């Protein structure tokens, strides 16, 4: 007999006798149905019956009122069936059952699930034969097979281990060719930039702007006084910029002419996670055409690093700038998470990934 069970959610629940479950005030699905309730979380425990079927127990503090289709229908309000185990289940249409997440054994099998719990509802065919419905939440999912060979269990990317290794070798070779290509870019026309912000939303404002070129020369490095925000406690803990530090800094509008001149002279603008920075810096331009022209110049260093990491270190999942620098053996210049240090770090990551990027 099982002593515990691991659910699909990853939770492990114990085996309990009916008496132990009653002492804990746990409820079976049958009791929940009669009370017009339904569970909102995983079962709290289970009982393996003599016939091999499973009865789940649910915590009464994690239930909600069942939808009306589970306990009320104008033409079949009292139609129920009692199973051999003594559990009473309600009749419902196939459509209502699907809305509740209940399916037939055949449908669950098509969805790659095996049934271990008793039926939770039923309906009748035209010939009065019974169709049982089972709860998908408590069915056991079978291992999925490789989409390429169909012979072995999936490992990653919907592929088995062997097919994944073959696919990885192909992707790695293609990625290495992409990164080794000669791009013949001029260092003074390749700019790296980073912004520090009052928060993560579009209504937040810029607190600092740093720009360097491919030579590592600082083109701009300035604090920015926001027009509306007065404090930013959460992000202050990350970048260390306080309201006092920007009290005498220029407003963004004061920097717009110089920023436009700098960006106009660049062929490429690179940032680590460029979408966030672009979503704020684009507003220095008035027209959509100007913003689109700026966007066409942007490149994202984090996307390129994620590709490199997935091809060479597929077991790693974190891909922040700090992660990229650590993996590539790059030391920080300055204080991490300041815009100037992040800009310099981004430039070094880019050159590690693309050693032949510049014309020299």
Secondary structure as UniProt FT lines:
FT   STRAND          4..6
FT   TURN            8..9
FT   STRAND          12..15
FT   HELIX           18..23
FT   TURN            24..25
FT   STRAND          27..28
FT   HELIX           29..34
FT   TURN            35..36
FT   STRAND          37..39
FT   STRAND          45..48
FT   TURN            50..51
FT   STRAND          54..58
FT   HELIX           60..62
FT   STRAND          63..65
FT   HELIX           68..70
FT   TURN            74..75
FT   TURN            77..78
FT   STRAND          80..82
FT   TURN            84..85
FT   STRAND          88..91
FT   HELIX           94..99
FT   TURN            100..101
FT   STRAND          102..103
FT   HELIX           105..110
FT   TURN            111..112
FT   STRAND          113..114
FT   STRAND          121..124
FT   TURN            126..127
FT   STRAND          130..135
FT   HELIX           136..138
FT   STRAND          140..141
FT   TURN            147..149
FT   TURN            157..158
FT   HELIX           161..180
FT   HELIX           187..189
FT   STRAND          190..197
FT   TURN            202..203
FT   STRAND          206..213
FT   TURN            214..215
FT   STRAND          218..223
FT   HELIX           233..239
FT   TURN            243..248
FT   HELIX           252..264
FT   STRAND          268..271
FT   TURN            272..273
FT   HELIX           274..281
FT   HELIX           282..284
FT   HELIX           288..297
FT   STRAND          298..300
FT   HELIX           301..312
FT   TURN            314..315
FT   HELIX           321..328
FT   TURN            336..337
FT   HELIX           339..353
FT   TURN            355..356
//
